[in-house]
Amino acid sequence: MKLAWDTFAKFNAPDYSREGIENFDRFVHDDMLRKMFVAGHYQLFVATDGPRYAGMLSLREKKHISLLFVDEFYHRHGVASALLTYVCRYALYEEGVDCLTVNAAPYATGFYHKKGFKDIQGETEQDGIRFTPMMLEL
């Protein structure tokens, strides 16, 4: 979760209110999130470069992208694309789902649009977190 927090703080936090930043901080550092991973409600996929974590993608309930973050050093090197490609195949062939959803942060909407995600509705805000709900048919 350090990768998620550090990347959020640098690239996403400027688009959020204090409330949103505090809520995201609580989310990634909450013991309940860890318990959700242990219980199988979340799956975590990581990209590594030797011993270093280059990126991460968390999948909630088999079809919702919850956390997609790439270390700043690896931005624009295809890490997020590779993670997304892998998870799309995994979701389709291993989990049998036909679409993925995401609540894209303002910083990430362009990336998701380039990958074929379509807006389900316009940008919204909940608990200080700004996002655009999106879906990708697999």
N, C-alpha and C positions, 0 to 999 in steps of 0.2 A: 504493500500500500504506500510505501515511501515514494516509489516511482509515480504513482497516481497523484499523490499530494504535491510533490515537487513540481510536476508538470502542470497540474492545475494552477498552482500558485503563480507560476510564471506566465502561462498563456491564456488561462480562462478567467482567473480572478479579476483582471481589469474590467471584464464585462459584467461583473456581478456586484450586488450590494453587499454590505457587511453581513446582513442576514444570510444571504446565499453562500458566502464564503464560510461562515460559521457552520451552516448546515452541511455543506460538503465535507468540511473537516470532521464533524461529528460522524458522518456516514462512513468515511474511510477508516476512521479510528475506533469505531464502535465494535465491541465484542460480539454484538448480535450478527454483524456481517460475517465475522469469522465463523460463528456457529452456522450460519446459512451455507457457507462453503462446505463445512464439515458434514452437514446434513444432505448435501447434494443439490441444493436449490440454486447454487451458483457453480459454474465451472470456470477455471482460470487457464488461459492459454498464454504462454510467454515466448518471446523471441529473445535469444541470448547471443552474445558475442563473447565467446569464451566464458569467463566467470561473470560477466557483466550483463544485467538485464537491459535489453535494448527497447523492449516494448511489452505491453500486456493488453489482453482483451478478456473481459469477463462476460460470460453468457449467463443470464438469469432465466430459470425455468425453460431451458433448452432453446429459446428463440428471441430473447431480448438482450441486445448489447447494452451492458450496464456501464462498463468502464473500458474505454480504449484510450490508452496513453502511450506515447513514445518518448523516450529520453531525448532531450533537446539535441544532443550530439548526433542522433540518428534521424532527425527530421529530414524529410525529402530524400530518403535512401530506400524507400519502398517497404519499410518495416510495417507500417499500418496496413498497407495494401496486402502484404503477404499474410499477416494475421487474419485479415478479413477474408481473404481467399480461402485460407485453411478452414476457418470457422464456417464459412458458407458450405463448403463440401461436407464438413463434419455434421452440421445441422441437417443437411439434406439426406446424406447417406447413413449416418449413424443414429440420428435422432428421429428421422422421418418427418421433419417439419418442412413446410413449403414456402415459408417466408421468415424474414428476420425483421425485428423492429428495433428502433433506437430513439431516445430522446436526445437529439443532437444539440450540443452547446453551440452558441453563436460562432465560436472559433472553428468548429468542425463541420458546419453545414455544407460548405463548399466541397470538402472532401467526400462527404456522403453522397452529395448530388453527383459528383463525378463517378462514383461507384455504382450509380443506378438507383439509389434510394429516392423515393418520392415522398413529398410532404403529405402527411395525413391531415394536418391542420396547420395553421400559422403558428408563429412563435407564441409561446405562452410563458407564464411565470408561476412557480409554485414554491412557497417557502423561500423566496429570494433566488431560486434557481431558474435561470432562463433557458428554454429549450424549444426545439421544433420537433414534434413527433413525426417520425418517418418510418417507411416500410420498404423492404426489398423483397420482391418475389424471386424465389430460387428456381 
